[in-house]
Amino acid sequence: DTGVSQDPRHKITKRGQNVTFRCDPISEHNRLYWYRQTLGQGPEFLTYFQNEAQLEKSRLLSDRFSAERPKGSFSTLEIQRTEQGDSAMYLCASRKEAGGPYGYTFGSGTRLTVV
Amino acid sequence: AQTVTQSQPEMSVQEAETVTLSCTYDTSESNYYLFWYKQPPSRQMILVIRQEAYKQQNATENRFSVNFQKAAKSFSLKISDSQLGDTAMYFCAFINAGNNRKLIWGLGTSLAVNP
């Protein structure tokens, strides 16, 4: 296990379509985070999971967004009825719960372009 | 409000020289953790250096060191002997110890190392 994997790396979709992204964390990491990064900005927190439980969601996560981590391993982030404002890099990160807030490992991100 | 401010959107430095990136933050908590992350173009976020707020000694990692001024809420990053591979976006971020979940990010500083 070499790190956090995100799939796909790039996604171009038409406005109104649904998209789903996948994140595979490091296997022993029980915490998984989703962030969104728009051009020229720092990442913004979207949501996080501890094992399969979704413990917090940002107000940025409108009702068109849903995230799951059904078995406490990989996670999916779905965006329904995409809008141009959804165009961004979606970053996934994982870490172990114990040992303090260190050890975040980020994936390479999924870049979404809504046309 | 918890915020991170990076006042230098862009910086450049000649190879082998030293550069300092500035960061100020605002939090009402007394115990927190500070980070500098590097994001090369189209590549994943990588941790450069971290600092626990309760430690007075400034963290160092090879060519990277910080100047942590807790009273001033300042956390600058010094890169010595700059290398071409240091070209990247640099983000300052923190986590409150009591809210051990999500990173709060600055907008980033784009650093170009010139040959």
Chai-1 contact restraints between the chains, C-beta under 6 A:
chainA,res_idxA,chainB,res_idxB,connection_type,confidence,min_distance_angstrom,max_distance_angstrom,comment,restraint_id
A,Q41,B,L107,contact,1.0,0.0,6.0,A-B,restraint_1
A,G42,B,F91,contact,1.0,0.0,6.0,A-B,restraint_2
A,G42,B,W105,contact,1.0,0.0,6.0,A-B,restraint_3
A,G42,B,G106,contact,1.0,0.0,6.0,A-B,restraint_4
A,G42,B,L107,contact,1.0,0.0,6.0,A-B,restraint_5
A,G42,B,G108,contact,1.0,0.0,6.0,A-B,restraint_6
A,P43,B,W105,contact,1.0,0.0,6.0,A-B,restraint_7
A,F45,B,K102,contact,1.0,0.0,6.0,A-B,restraint_8
A,Y48,B,R101,contact,1.0,0.0,6.0,A-B,restraint_9
A,P101,B,Y33,contact,1.0,0.0,6.0,A-B,restraint_10
A,P101,B,I95,contact,1.0,0.0,6.0,A-B,restraint_11
A,P101,B,N100,contact,1.0,0.0,6.0,A-B,restraint_12
A,F106,B,Q44,contact,1.0,0.0,6.0,A-B,restraint_13
A,F106,B,M45,contact,1.0,0.0,6.0,A-B,restraint_14
A,S108,B,Q44,contact,1.0,0.0,6.0,A-B,restraint_15
